[in-house]
């Protein structure tokens, strides 16, 4: 029997609800909008499973359940999911922040031990990125806590909170490269896809 390396939707939803009780905040709605974007784009990509895409988007920031932290949320998400046998989700918890696949491109603060930093370095450098990694990276750049937005708005939001970093421009370029990649697969603009009628409210373009 094929091993399933991600949870059911019911389990994922319950986990997010428990996490919200431990650390309520804007990250919960951001996670839901990220999941929506992942699912919507996956619907137009024949090689992707929309339910799996939704789950990976929903849990990409799950490490924030521990409280208000910076890069530690990557580690905590990785450990939590790895312990549950959700290897693909564990990887996404880390790779969603590293489209450049270089730990020095981090825009946050490494509020972890030296040993944990080395663990994250290994995960980042040895992971074989696939289109689910790239999809969550793109969706993360399209989702504010208040709704889906154009990429430029999200990028400015991040800079206002974290400031400019030596890798900021390279990260921006990679984000647009990923956007172009998925648009080529779909034959549509991501904004065409996301602006179609939906039950998700407050698309803030």
Buried (B, 14 or more C-beta within 10 A) or exposed (E): EEEEBBBEBEBBBEBBEEBBEEBEEEBBBBBBBBBBBBBBBBBBBEEBBBEBBBBBBBBBBBBBBBEEBBBBBBBBBBBBBBEBEBBBBBBBBBBBBBBBBBBEBBBBEBEBEEEBBEBBEEBBEEBEBEBBBBBBBBBBBBBBBBBBBBBEBBBEBBBEEBEEBEBBEBBBEBBBEBBEBBBEBBEBEBBEBBEEEEEBEEBEE
